[in-house]
Amino acid sequence: MLVIFFGLPAFVALLMDPAMRARPAFDSLGIALVYDAAQNAIQFLFPTLIVIALIAALILLRDDTFDNRRLWNWKPAKSDLKRMLGVFVLGAGAMLAGAWALHTYTDLLEFTTRDGVTRSAYLRLPREAPIILVLIAVGYPWVSCYPQEITHRAYFFHRYQSLMPRGWLMALNAAAFMWMHVPFWSIEALALTLPGGVLFAYTYQRTKSTLAATIEHALYGWWAFFTGLGWFVFTGSIGT
């Protein structure tokens, strides 16, 4: 668990470090080409995530002690949908208020375009590129949310449930989900994903449904991109 969910993201973060603090170590070992390749490997982030999720799913499916229904489990997801939507309404309001405050009182949502113009990510997509929001709504749940929920919920809870009491395991799961975003080199990304980790872990434990956690993850993720907070967990923001 420590290697997969904490060590691996830390290693990837070192490779993606915009300050290149690990570069001298790779140079001294004569493997600078590996470092250079890793710097360019961000374009393979989603394919890698999907492959890892497939491996985790295969491990679970071959485990006789795992209830395969948990990889989908529509009925409890449907039963819990009303609660999830109710909590989302409150969470969405808080996220919108937070994005407005960052936009109004800080420069954290500002970025520079290729032509050197400084822009704000706050509500940029609904104002300027609503079609991208539609594409995110269609693709994001399946290429990002569902693979993450397989690895960080279904696999994590089944594999490590005997290590510690349920409450501690849920807390550690939320920390692992947050830590998965450490390659973004952004305190804001960690602050944004920790509450999500707590919420998604609770939903999965409550429903035993990866689909339920995926639906909730997709709702908050899409809304983050709507408000502009998605800038902190957008791969194009790494190093900026």
C-alpha positions as CSV (number, residue, x, y, z in Angstrom):
1,M,0.0,0.0,0.0
2,L,2.7,2.5,0.9
3,V,4.6,1.7,-2.3
4,I,1.7,1.8,-4.7
5,F,-0.4,4.6,-3.2
6,F,2.2,6.8,-1.6
7,G,5.6,6.0,-3.0
8,L,4.7,5.8,-6.6
9,P,3.0,9.2,-6.8
10,A,5.9,10.8,-4.9
11,F,8.3,9.3,-7.5
12,V,6.2,10.6,-10.4
13,A,6.2,14.0,-8.7
14,L,10.0,14.0,-8.6
15,L,10.0,13.3,-12.3
16,M,7.4,16.0,-13.0
17,D,9.0,18.6,-10.7
18,P,9.1,21.9,-12.6
19,A,12.2,22.9,-10.7
20,M,13.9,19.7,-11.9
21,R,15.5,19.0,-8.5
22,A,15.9,15.3,-9.2
23,R,17.8,15.9,-12.5
24,P,21.3,16.0,-11.0
25,A,20.7,12.6,-9.4
26,F,19.7,11.1,-12.8
27,D,22.7,12.8,-14.5
28,S,25.1,11.3,-11.9
29,L,23.7,7.8,-12.5
30,G,24.1,8.3,-16.3
31,I,20.3,7.9,-16.9
32,A,19.4,11.4,-17.9
33,L,17.5,10.1,-20.9
34,V,15.1,8.4,-18.5
35,Y,14.4,11.7,-16.8
36,D,13.9,13.5,-20.1
37,A,11.5,10.8,-21.3
38,A,9.5,11.1,-18.0
39,Q,9.3,14.8,-18.4
40,N,7.5,14.2,-21.7
41,A,5.4,11.3,-20.6
42,I,2.6,13.4,-19.2
43,Q,0.7,12.9,-22.5
44,F,0.3,9.3,-21.5
45,L,-1.2,10.0,-18.1
46,F,-4.7,8.8,-18.9
47,P,-3.7,5.7,-20.8
48,T,-1.4,4.7,-17.9
49,L,-4.3,5.3,-15.4
50,I,-6.6,3.1,-17.4
51,V,-4.0,0.3,-17.7
52,I,-3.4,0.4,-13.9
53,A,-7.2,0.3,-13.3
54,L,-7.6,-2.7,-15.6
55,I,-4.8,-4.5,-13.7
56,A,-6.5,-3.8,-10.4
57,A,-9.9,-4.9,-11.8
58,L,-8.4,-8.2,-13.0
59,I,-6.8,-8.8,-9.6
60,L,-10.2,-8.2,-7.9
61,L,-12.1,-10.4,-10.4
62,R,-9.7,-13.3,-9.8
63,D,-10.0,-13.0,-6.0
64,D,-12.7,-15.3,-4.7
65,T,-13.2,-13.2,-1.6
66,F,-14.1,-10.1,-3.6
67,D,-17.8,-9.5,-4.5
68,N,-17.6,-8.7,-8.2
69,R,-20.8,-6.7,-8.0
70,R,-18.9,-3.9,-6.2
71,L,-17.2,-2.9,-9.5
72,W,-20.6,-1.6,-10.6
73,N,-23.5,-2.2,-8.3
74,W,-26.3,-0.1,-9.8
75,K,-29.0,-0.7,-7.2
76,P,-27.3,0.8,-4.1
77,A,-26.0,3.6,-6.3
78,K,-29.5,4.4,-7.5
79,S,-30.8,4.3,-3.9
80,D,-28.1,6.7,-2.7
81,L,-28.5,9.1,-5.6
82,K,-30.8,11.4,-3.8
83,R,-28.4,11.8,-0.9
84,M,-25.4,12.4,-3.2
85,L,-27.3,15.1,-5.2
86,G,-28.4,16.8,-2.0
87,V,-24.8,16.9,-0.7
88,F,-23.6,18.0,-4.1
89,V,-25.8,21.1,-4.1
90,L,-24.2,22.2,-0.9
91,G,-20.7,21.3,-2.1
92,A,-21.2,23.0,-5.5
93,G,-22.2,26.2,-3.8
94,A,-19.1,26.1,-1.6
95,M,-16.9,25.5,-4.6
96,L,-18.4,28.3,-6.6
97,A,-17.9,30.7,-3.6
98,G,-14.3,29.5,-3.2
99,A,-13.5,30.0,-6.9
100,W,-15.0,33.5,-6.7
101,A,-13.0,34.4,-3.7
102,L,-9.8,33.1,-5.3
103,H,-10.6,35.0,-8.5
104,T,-11.4,38.2,-6.6
105,Y,-8.8,38.4,-3.9
106,T,-5.9,36.3,-5.2
107,D,-4.1,35.6,-8.5
108,L,-4.2,31.8,-8.0
109,L,-6.6,31.2,-10.9
110,E,-4.6,33.3,-13.3
111,F,-2.5,31.8,-16.0
112,T,-0.6,33.0,-19.1
113,T,-1.7,32.0,-22.5
114,R,0.7,31.1,-25.3
115,D,0.4,34.6,-26.7
116,G,1.5,36.1,-23.4
117,V,-2.0,37.2,-22.2
118,T,-2.9,36.8,-18.6
119,R,-6.3,35.2,-18.1
120,S,-8.4,33.9,-15.2
121,A,-9.7,30.3,-15.1
122,Y,-12.8,31.5,-13.1
123,L,-15.9,30.5,-15.1
124,R,-13.8,30.5,-18.2
125,L,-15.2,27.3,-19.8
126,P,-18.9,28.2,-19.5
127,R,-18.2,31.7,-20.8
128,E,-15.8,30.8,-23.6
129,A,-15.8,27.1,-24.4
130,P,-19.0,25.4,-23.3
131,I,-18.4,22.6,-25.8
132,I,-15.4,21.6,-23.7
133,L,-17.7,21.2,-20.7
134,V,-19.9,18.9,-22.7
135,L,-16.9,16.8,-23.8
136,I,-15.8,16.7,-20.1
137,A,-19.2,15.5,-19.0
138,V,-19.2,12.7,-21.6
139,G,-15.6,11.5,-21.3
140,Y,-14.3,12.5,-17.9
141,P,-16.3,9.9,-15.9
142,W,-15.0,7.0,-17.9
143,V,-11.4,7.9,-18.7
144,S,-10.6,9.4,-15.3
145,C,-13.2,9.0,-12.5
146,Y,-14.1,5.3,-13.0
147,P,-10.4,4.1,-13.2
148,Q,-9.5,6.1,-10.1
149,E,-12.5,4.7,-8.2
150,I,-11.4,1.1,-9.1
151,T,-7.9,1.6,-7.8
152,H,-8.6,4.0,-4.9
153,R,-11.9,2.6,-3.7
154,A,-12.7,-1.0,-4.8
155,Y,-9.1,-2.3,-4.8
156,F,-7.9,-0.2,-1.8
157,F,-10.7,-1.1,0.6
158,H,-10.8,-4.8,-0.4
159,R,-7.0,-5.2,-0.3
160,Y,-6.3,-3.4,3.0
161,Q,-9.6,-3.8,5.0
162,S,-7.9,-6.1,7.5
163,L,-5.1,-3.8,8.3
164,M,-6.9,-1.3,10.6
165,P,-10.4,-0.2,11.8
166,R,-12.8,1.1,9.2
167,G,-12.5,4.8,10.3
168,W,-8.7,4.8,10.1
169,L,-8.8,3.0,6.7
170,M,-11.2,5.6,5.3
171,A,-9.0,8.4,6.5
172,L,-5.9,6.8,5.0
173,N,-7.9,6.2,1.7
174,A,-8.8,9.9,1.6
175,A,-5.1,10.8,2.1
176,A,-4.1,8.4,-0.6
177,F,-6.5,10.0,-3.0
178,M,-5.2,13.4,-2.2
179,W,-1.6,12.2,-2.5
180,M,-2.3,10.9,-6.0
181,H,-2.4,14.5,-7.1
182,V,1.0,15.4,-5.7
183,P,2.6,15.4,-9.2
184,F,0.7,18.6,-9.8
185,W,3.0,20.4,-7.4
186,S,0.1,22.4,-6.1
187,I,-1.0,22.9,-2.5
188,E,-4.4,24.0,-4.0
189,A,-4.7,20.6,-5.8
190,L,-4.2,18.7,-2.5
191,A,-6.6,21.0,-0.6
192,L,-9.2,20.5,-3.3
193,T,-8.9,16.7,-3.5
194,L,-8.7,15.8,0.2
195,P,-12.4,16.6,0.9
196,G,-13.3,14.8,-2.3
197,G,-11.4,11.8,-1.0
198,V,-13.3,11.8,2.3
199,L,-16.6,12.1,0.5
200,F,-16.0,9.4,-2.1
201,A,-14.6,7.0,0.5
202,Y,-17.7,7.5,2.6
203,T,-20.0,6.9,-0.4
204,Y,-18.2,3.7,-1.4
205,Q,-18.2,2.3,2.1
206,R,-21.9,3.2,2.4
207,T,-23.0,1.7,-0.9
208,K,-20.3,-0.9,-1.8
209,S,-20.6,0.5,-5.3
210,T,-17.8,1.8,-7.5
211,L,-20.4,3.3,-9.7
212,A,-21.8,5.4,-6.9
213,A,-18.4,6.8,-6.1
214,T,-17.8,7.4,-9.8
215,I,-21.0,9.3,-10.2
216,E,-20.1,11.5,-7.2
217,H,-16.5,12.0,-8.4
218,A,-17.7,12.9,-11.8
219,L,-20.2,15.5,-10.4
220,Y,-17.6,17.3,-8.4
221,G,-14.9,17.0,-11.0
222,W,-17.2,18.5,-13.7
223,W,-18.2,21.3,-11.4
224,A,-14.6,22.0,-10.6
225,F,-13.9,22.6,-14.3
226,F,-17.1,24.7,-14.6
227,T,-16.0,27.0,-11.8
228,G,-12.4,27.2,-12.7
229,L,-11.0,25.2,-9.8
230,G,-10.3,22.4,-12.2
231,W,-7.3,24.4,-13.3
232,F,-5.5,23.0,-10.2
233,V,-6.0,19.4,-11.4
234,F,-5.6,19.9,-15.1
235,T,-2.6,18.2,-16.6
236,G,-1.7,21.4,-18.5
237,S,-1.2,23.2,-15.2
238,I,1.7,21.0,-14.1
239,G,4.8,23.2,-13.8
240,T,2.9,26.4,-13.9
